[in-house]
């Protein structure tokens, strides 16, 4: 009788232990499965998806560069308030511009063009930062769960420009060519320098 009770006691301990082990295993498995359902933000696919339908049309409506500069010279405060995009309060503004000009120089890192009475620098090497992203006005930091997701949008936009836009243009462009462009510039309203304008392009086309 004592032996039977002992066996039942031992069996009960074993069953309890197995049940406890299984509960731990199931919980651990559920946690792993839950972790597996987390979808990471794919900035490249996101940018590829909006490139033609959203991003490029935004820059097709950009202000003509020479008209923009005339407005800026006449009333910089009003032009910044009306035309600039920025992420917060500060002196830096990002602007969408487009134009046409004749190529004066083809350099290793840029192309210099004459647009009416203005010389401007089209960047072809150092395509970094958030100029295109912020100038577009399409992206708000609060729309993204992680700051890293928001920053990766800039990286993907810049990567596409470097890989898809610049090489075909740079391989063909020559001095004397007439080119059309659209893109963005960064300006500081306190230290406004209109003599060395650097344009990050998003479209480049040789007309002739």
Backbone torsions as a table, in degrees:
resi	resn	phi	psi	omega
1	UNK	NA	-45.8	178.3
2	UNK	-62.4	-38.8	-179.6
3	UNK	-63.2	-41.9	-179.5
4	UNK	-64.3	-41.6	178.3
5	UNK	-64.1	-39.0	179.0
6	UNK	-63.6	-43.5	179.6
7	UNK	-63.5	-40.8	178.3
8	UNK	-63.8	-38.9	179.8
9	UNK	-64.0	-45.9	179.5
10	UNK	-64.0	-41.7	179.4
11	UNK	-62.2	-39.0	178.6
12	UNK	-63.4	-40.8	178.0
13	UNK	-62.7	-42.7	-179.3
14	UNK	-63.5	-45.2	-179.8
15	UNK	-62.3	-43.4	178.8
16	UNK	-61.5	-42.8	-179.9
17	UNK	-63.1	-42.1	179.5
18	UNK	-64.4	-43.2	-179.8
19	UNK	-63.2	-41.9	178.7
20	UNK	-62.7	-44.6	179.7
21	UNK	-61.5	-44.6	-179.4
22	UNK	-64.2	-36.7	179.3
23	UNK	-65.4	-39.5	177.3
24	UNK	-64.9	-43.9	-177.9
25	UNK	-63.6	-44.4	-179.2
26	UNK	-64.3	-42.8	179.3
27	UNK	-62.5	-44.4	179.4
28	UNK	-61.9	-40.4	-179.9
29	UNK	-65.6	-41.6	179.2
30	UNK	-62.8	-40.2	178.0
31	UNK	-63.0	-42.1	179.4
32	UNK	-64.1	-42.2	178.9
33	UNK	-64.0	-39.9	178.5
34	UNK	-62.3	-41.0	178.2
35	UNK	-62.8	-35.2	-178.5
36	UNK	-71.2	-17.8	-179.3
37	UNK	-85.5	-6.8	178.1
38	UNK	-70.1	122.5	-178.1
39	UNK	-98.5	118.3	179.3
40	UNK	-76.2	144.6	179.7
41	UNK	-70.4	123.4	-179.9
42	UNK	-101.7	92.8	-174.5
43	UNK	-63.6	-38.9	-178.6
44	UNK	-62.4	-47.2	178.8
45	UNK	-64.5	-37.9	178.8
46	UNK	-62.6	-48.4	179.9
47	UNK	-65.4	-41.6	177.6
48	UNK	-59.3	-36.4	-177.8
49	UNK	-71.4	-29.3	-177.6
50	UNK	-103.0	-4.6	-171.9
51	UNK	-56.4	-55.4	-174.2
52	UNK	-80.8	-38.6	-174.0
53	UNK	-82.5	-29.2	-173.7
54	UNK	-121.7	-50.9	-171.0
55	UNK	-70.8	-52.2	-179.0
56	UNK	-62.4	-42.9	176.8
57	UNK	-59.0	-31.9	177.9
58	UNK	-61.3	-39.9	-178.5
59	UNK	-83.1	-17.1	175.5
60	UNK	-69.3	-20.7	177.9
61	UNK	-98.7	14.6	-179.8
62	UNK	-65.1	159.3	178.3
63	UNK	-74.9	137.8	174.6
64	UNK	-56.2	134.4	-173.1
65	UNK	-56.6	-47.5	-177.4
66	UNK	-67.3	-39.1	176.0
67	UNK	-64.5	-40.5	179.3
68	UNK	-61.2	-44.4	-178.5
69	UNK	-67.8	-35.2	176.0
70	UNK	-63.5	-43.0	176.6
71	UNK	-61.3	-41.3	-176.9
72	UNK	-66.0	-39.2	179.4
73	UNK	-68.3	-37.9	-177.2
74	UNK	-74.1	-42.0	-177.9
75	UNK	-151.0	82.3	-176.4
76	UNK	-60.9	-39.1	-178.4
77	UNK	-62.5	-48.2	-179.1
78	UNK	-66.3	-37.1	-179.7
79	UNK	-66.9	-40.8	176.4
80	UNK	-62.6	-43.0	-178.5
81	UNK	-65.8	-36.5	-175.8
82	UNK	-85.1	-42.8	-167.7
83	UNK	-102.4	-25.1	-170.9
84	UNK	-81.5	152.9	172.5
85	UNK	-121.0	142.4	177.1
86	UNK	-156.3	164.7	-177.9
87	UNK	-87.1	-14.3	-177.4
88	UNK	-168.8	-168.3	179.4
89	UNK	-76.3	129.8	-179.6
90	UNK	171.7	-175.7	-176.5
91	UNK	-92.4	-14.2	-175.8
92	UNK	-87.6	132.3	176.3
93	UNK	-129.6	148.8	179.0
94	UNK	-116.1	135.9	-172.3
95	UNK	-130.2	139.1	171.9
96	UNK	-86.6	132.2	178.3
97	UNK	-139.5	158.9	173.1
98	UNK	-147.7	161.7	-179.0
99	UNK	179.8	-168.2	-178.9
100	UNK	-146.6	146.4	179.8
101	UNK	-166.3	172.2	179.7
102	UNK	-101.8	135.0	-177.6
103	UNK	-71.6	124.0	176.4
104	UNK	-96.2	-39.0	-178.2
105	UNK	-146.3	142.1	171.3
106	UNK	-113.8	105.9	-177.0
107	UNK	-103.5	173.1	-178.6
108	UNK	-62.7	-38.1	-173.9
109	UNK	-109.9	-6.6	-176.8
110	UNK	-162.6	171.6	174.2
111	UNK	-125.6	127.8	179.1
112	UNK	-96.6	127.6	178.9
113	UNK	-125.1	154.1	174.9
114	UNK	-102.2	115.7	178.9
115	UNK	-116.7	101.2	-170.9
116	UNK	58.3	-121.7	-178.5
117	UNK	-97.3	19.5	-173.3
118	UNK	-121.2	135.8	172.4
119	UNK	-100.9	129.4	-179.8
120	UNK	-131.6	157.1	-177.5
121	UNK	-110.2	118.3	174.8
122	UNK	-93.1	117.1	-178.7
123	UNK	-72.2	133.7	177.7
124	UNK	-127.0	-1.8	-178.1
125	UNK	-122.8	-53.1	-174.6
126	UNK	-92.7	74.8	178.9
127	UNK	-97.7	86.9	-177.5
128	UNK	-135.7	177.1	175.7
129	UNK	83.5	-166.9	-173.3
130	UNK	-118.6	24.8	-173.7
131	UNK	-63.3	-50.3	-178.8
132	UNK	-66.2	-45.4	-179.4
133	UNK	-56.1	-50.7	-173.6
134	UNK	-75.8	-35.7	179.1
135	UNK	-63.9	-30.9	-177.8
136	UNK	-64.4	-31.4	-177.6
137	UNK	74.7	7.7	-176.6
138	UNK	-86.1	-18.5	-169.3
139	UNK	-119.7	128.9	177.5
140	UNK	-117.7	132.2	-174.6
141	UNK	-60.1	-31.1	-178.4
142	UNK	-73.0	-10.5	178.4
143	UNK	-81.0	-5.3	-175.1
144	UNK	-121.8	138.4	-174.8
145	UNK	-64.0	-42.0	-176.9
146	UNK	-117.6	143.6	175.3
147	UNK	-61.5	-33.5	179.7
148	UNK	-63.6	-33.6	176.5
149	UNK	-64.1	-44.2	-179.7
150	UNK	-63.2	-43.2	179.7
151	UNK	-67.6	-33.2	-178.4
152	UNK	-69.0	-20.2	175.4
153	UNK	-64.6	-44.7	176.9
154	UNK	-59.4	-44.7	-178.8
155	UNK	-61.0	-39.6	-179.1
156	UNK	-72.5	-39.6	176.6
157	UNK	-62.3	-48.6	-179.6
158	UNK	-62.3	-39.4	179.1
159	UNK	-62.8	-40.8	179.3
160	UNK	-66.7	-39.0	177.2
161	UNK	-62.6	-47.1	-179.4
162	UNK	-62.8	-37.6	-173.0
163	UNK	-91.9	-33.1	-172.7
164	UNK	-107.7	-29.7	-174.2
165	UNK	-97.3	-49.9	-172.5
166	UNK	-67.7	-49.6	-172.3
167	UNK	-56.7	-48.0	-177.8
168	UNK	-65.1	-35.0	177.3
169	UNK	-70.1	-47.9	-175.7
170	UNK	-65.4	-31.2	-179.2
171	UNK	-71.7	-20.3	-174.3
172	UNK	-111.4	-30.7	-170.8
173	UNK	-65.3	140.8	179.2
174	UNK	-137.6	160.9	176.3
175	UNK	-58.3	133.8	-178.9
176	UNK	97.0	-15.0	177.9
177	UNK	-66.4	147.3	171.9
178	UNK	-98.1	126.0	-177.3
179	UNK	-125.5	147.5	170.0
180	UNK	-108.2	151.5	-176.1
181	UNK	-149.5	157.0	165.0
182	UNK	-141.7	152.4	-176.9
183	UNK	174.9	-151.0	-175.3
184	UNK	-143.8	153.5	176.5
185	UNK	-130.2	154.4	176.8
186	UNK	-112.1	129.1	-179.5
187	UNK	-132.2	149.9	175.9
188	UNK	-107.8	117.2	-173.8
189	UNK	-70.6	-19.4	177.0
190	UNK	-84.3	-40.2	178.5
191	UNK	-115.5	70.3	-173.2
192	UNK	-79.8	115.7	-179.8
193	UNK	-120.7	109.2	-178.1
194	UNK	-102.6	7.5	-177.6
195	UNK	-92.3	-19.0	-178.3
196	UNK	-129.6	64.5	-176.6
197	UNK	-76.5	129.8	178.3
198	UNK	-116.2	120.4	-177.0
199	UNK	-105.7	126.4	170.3
200	UNK	-89.0	115.0	-173.7
201	UNK	-84.7	151.7	169.0
202	UNK	-120.7	-19.6	169.4
203	UNK	-136.4	142.6	177.6
204	UNK	-143.8	130.4	-179.5
205	UNK	-141.9	132.6	175.1
206	UNK	-90.5	122.1	-172.9
207	UNK	-81.5	-34.9	-173.8
208	UNK	-102.7	NA	NA
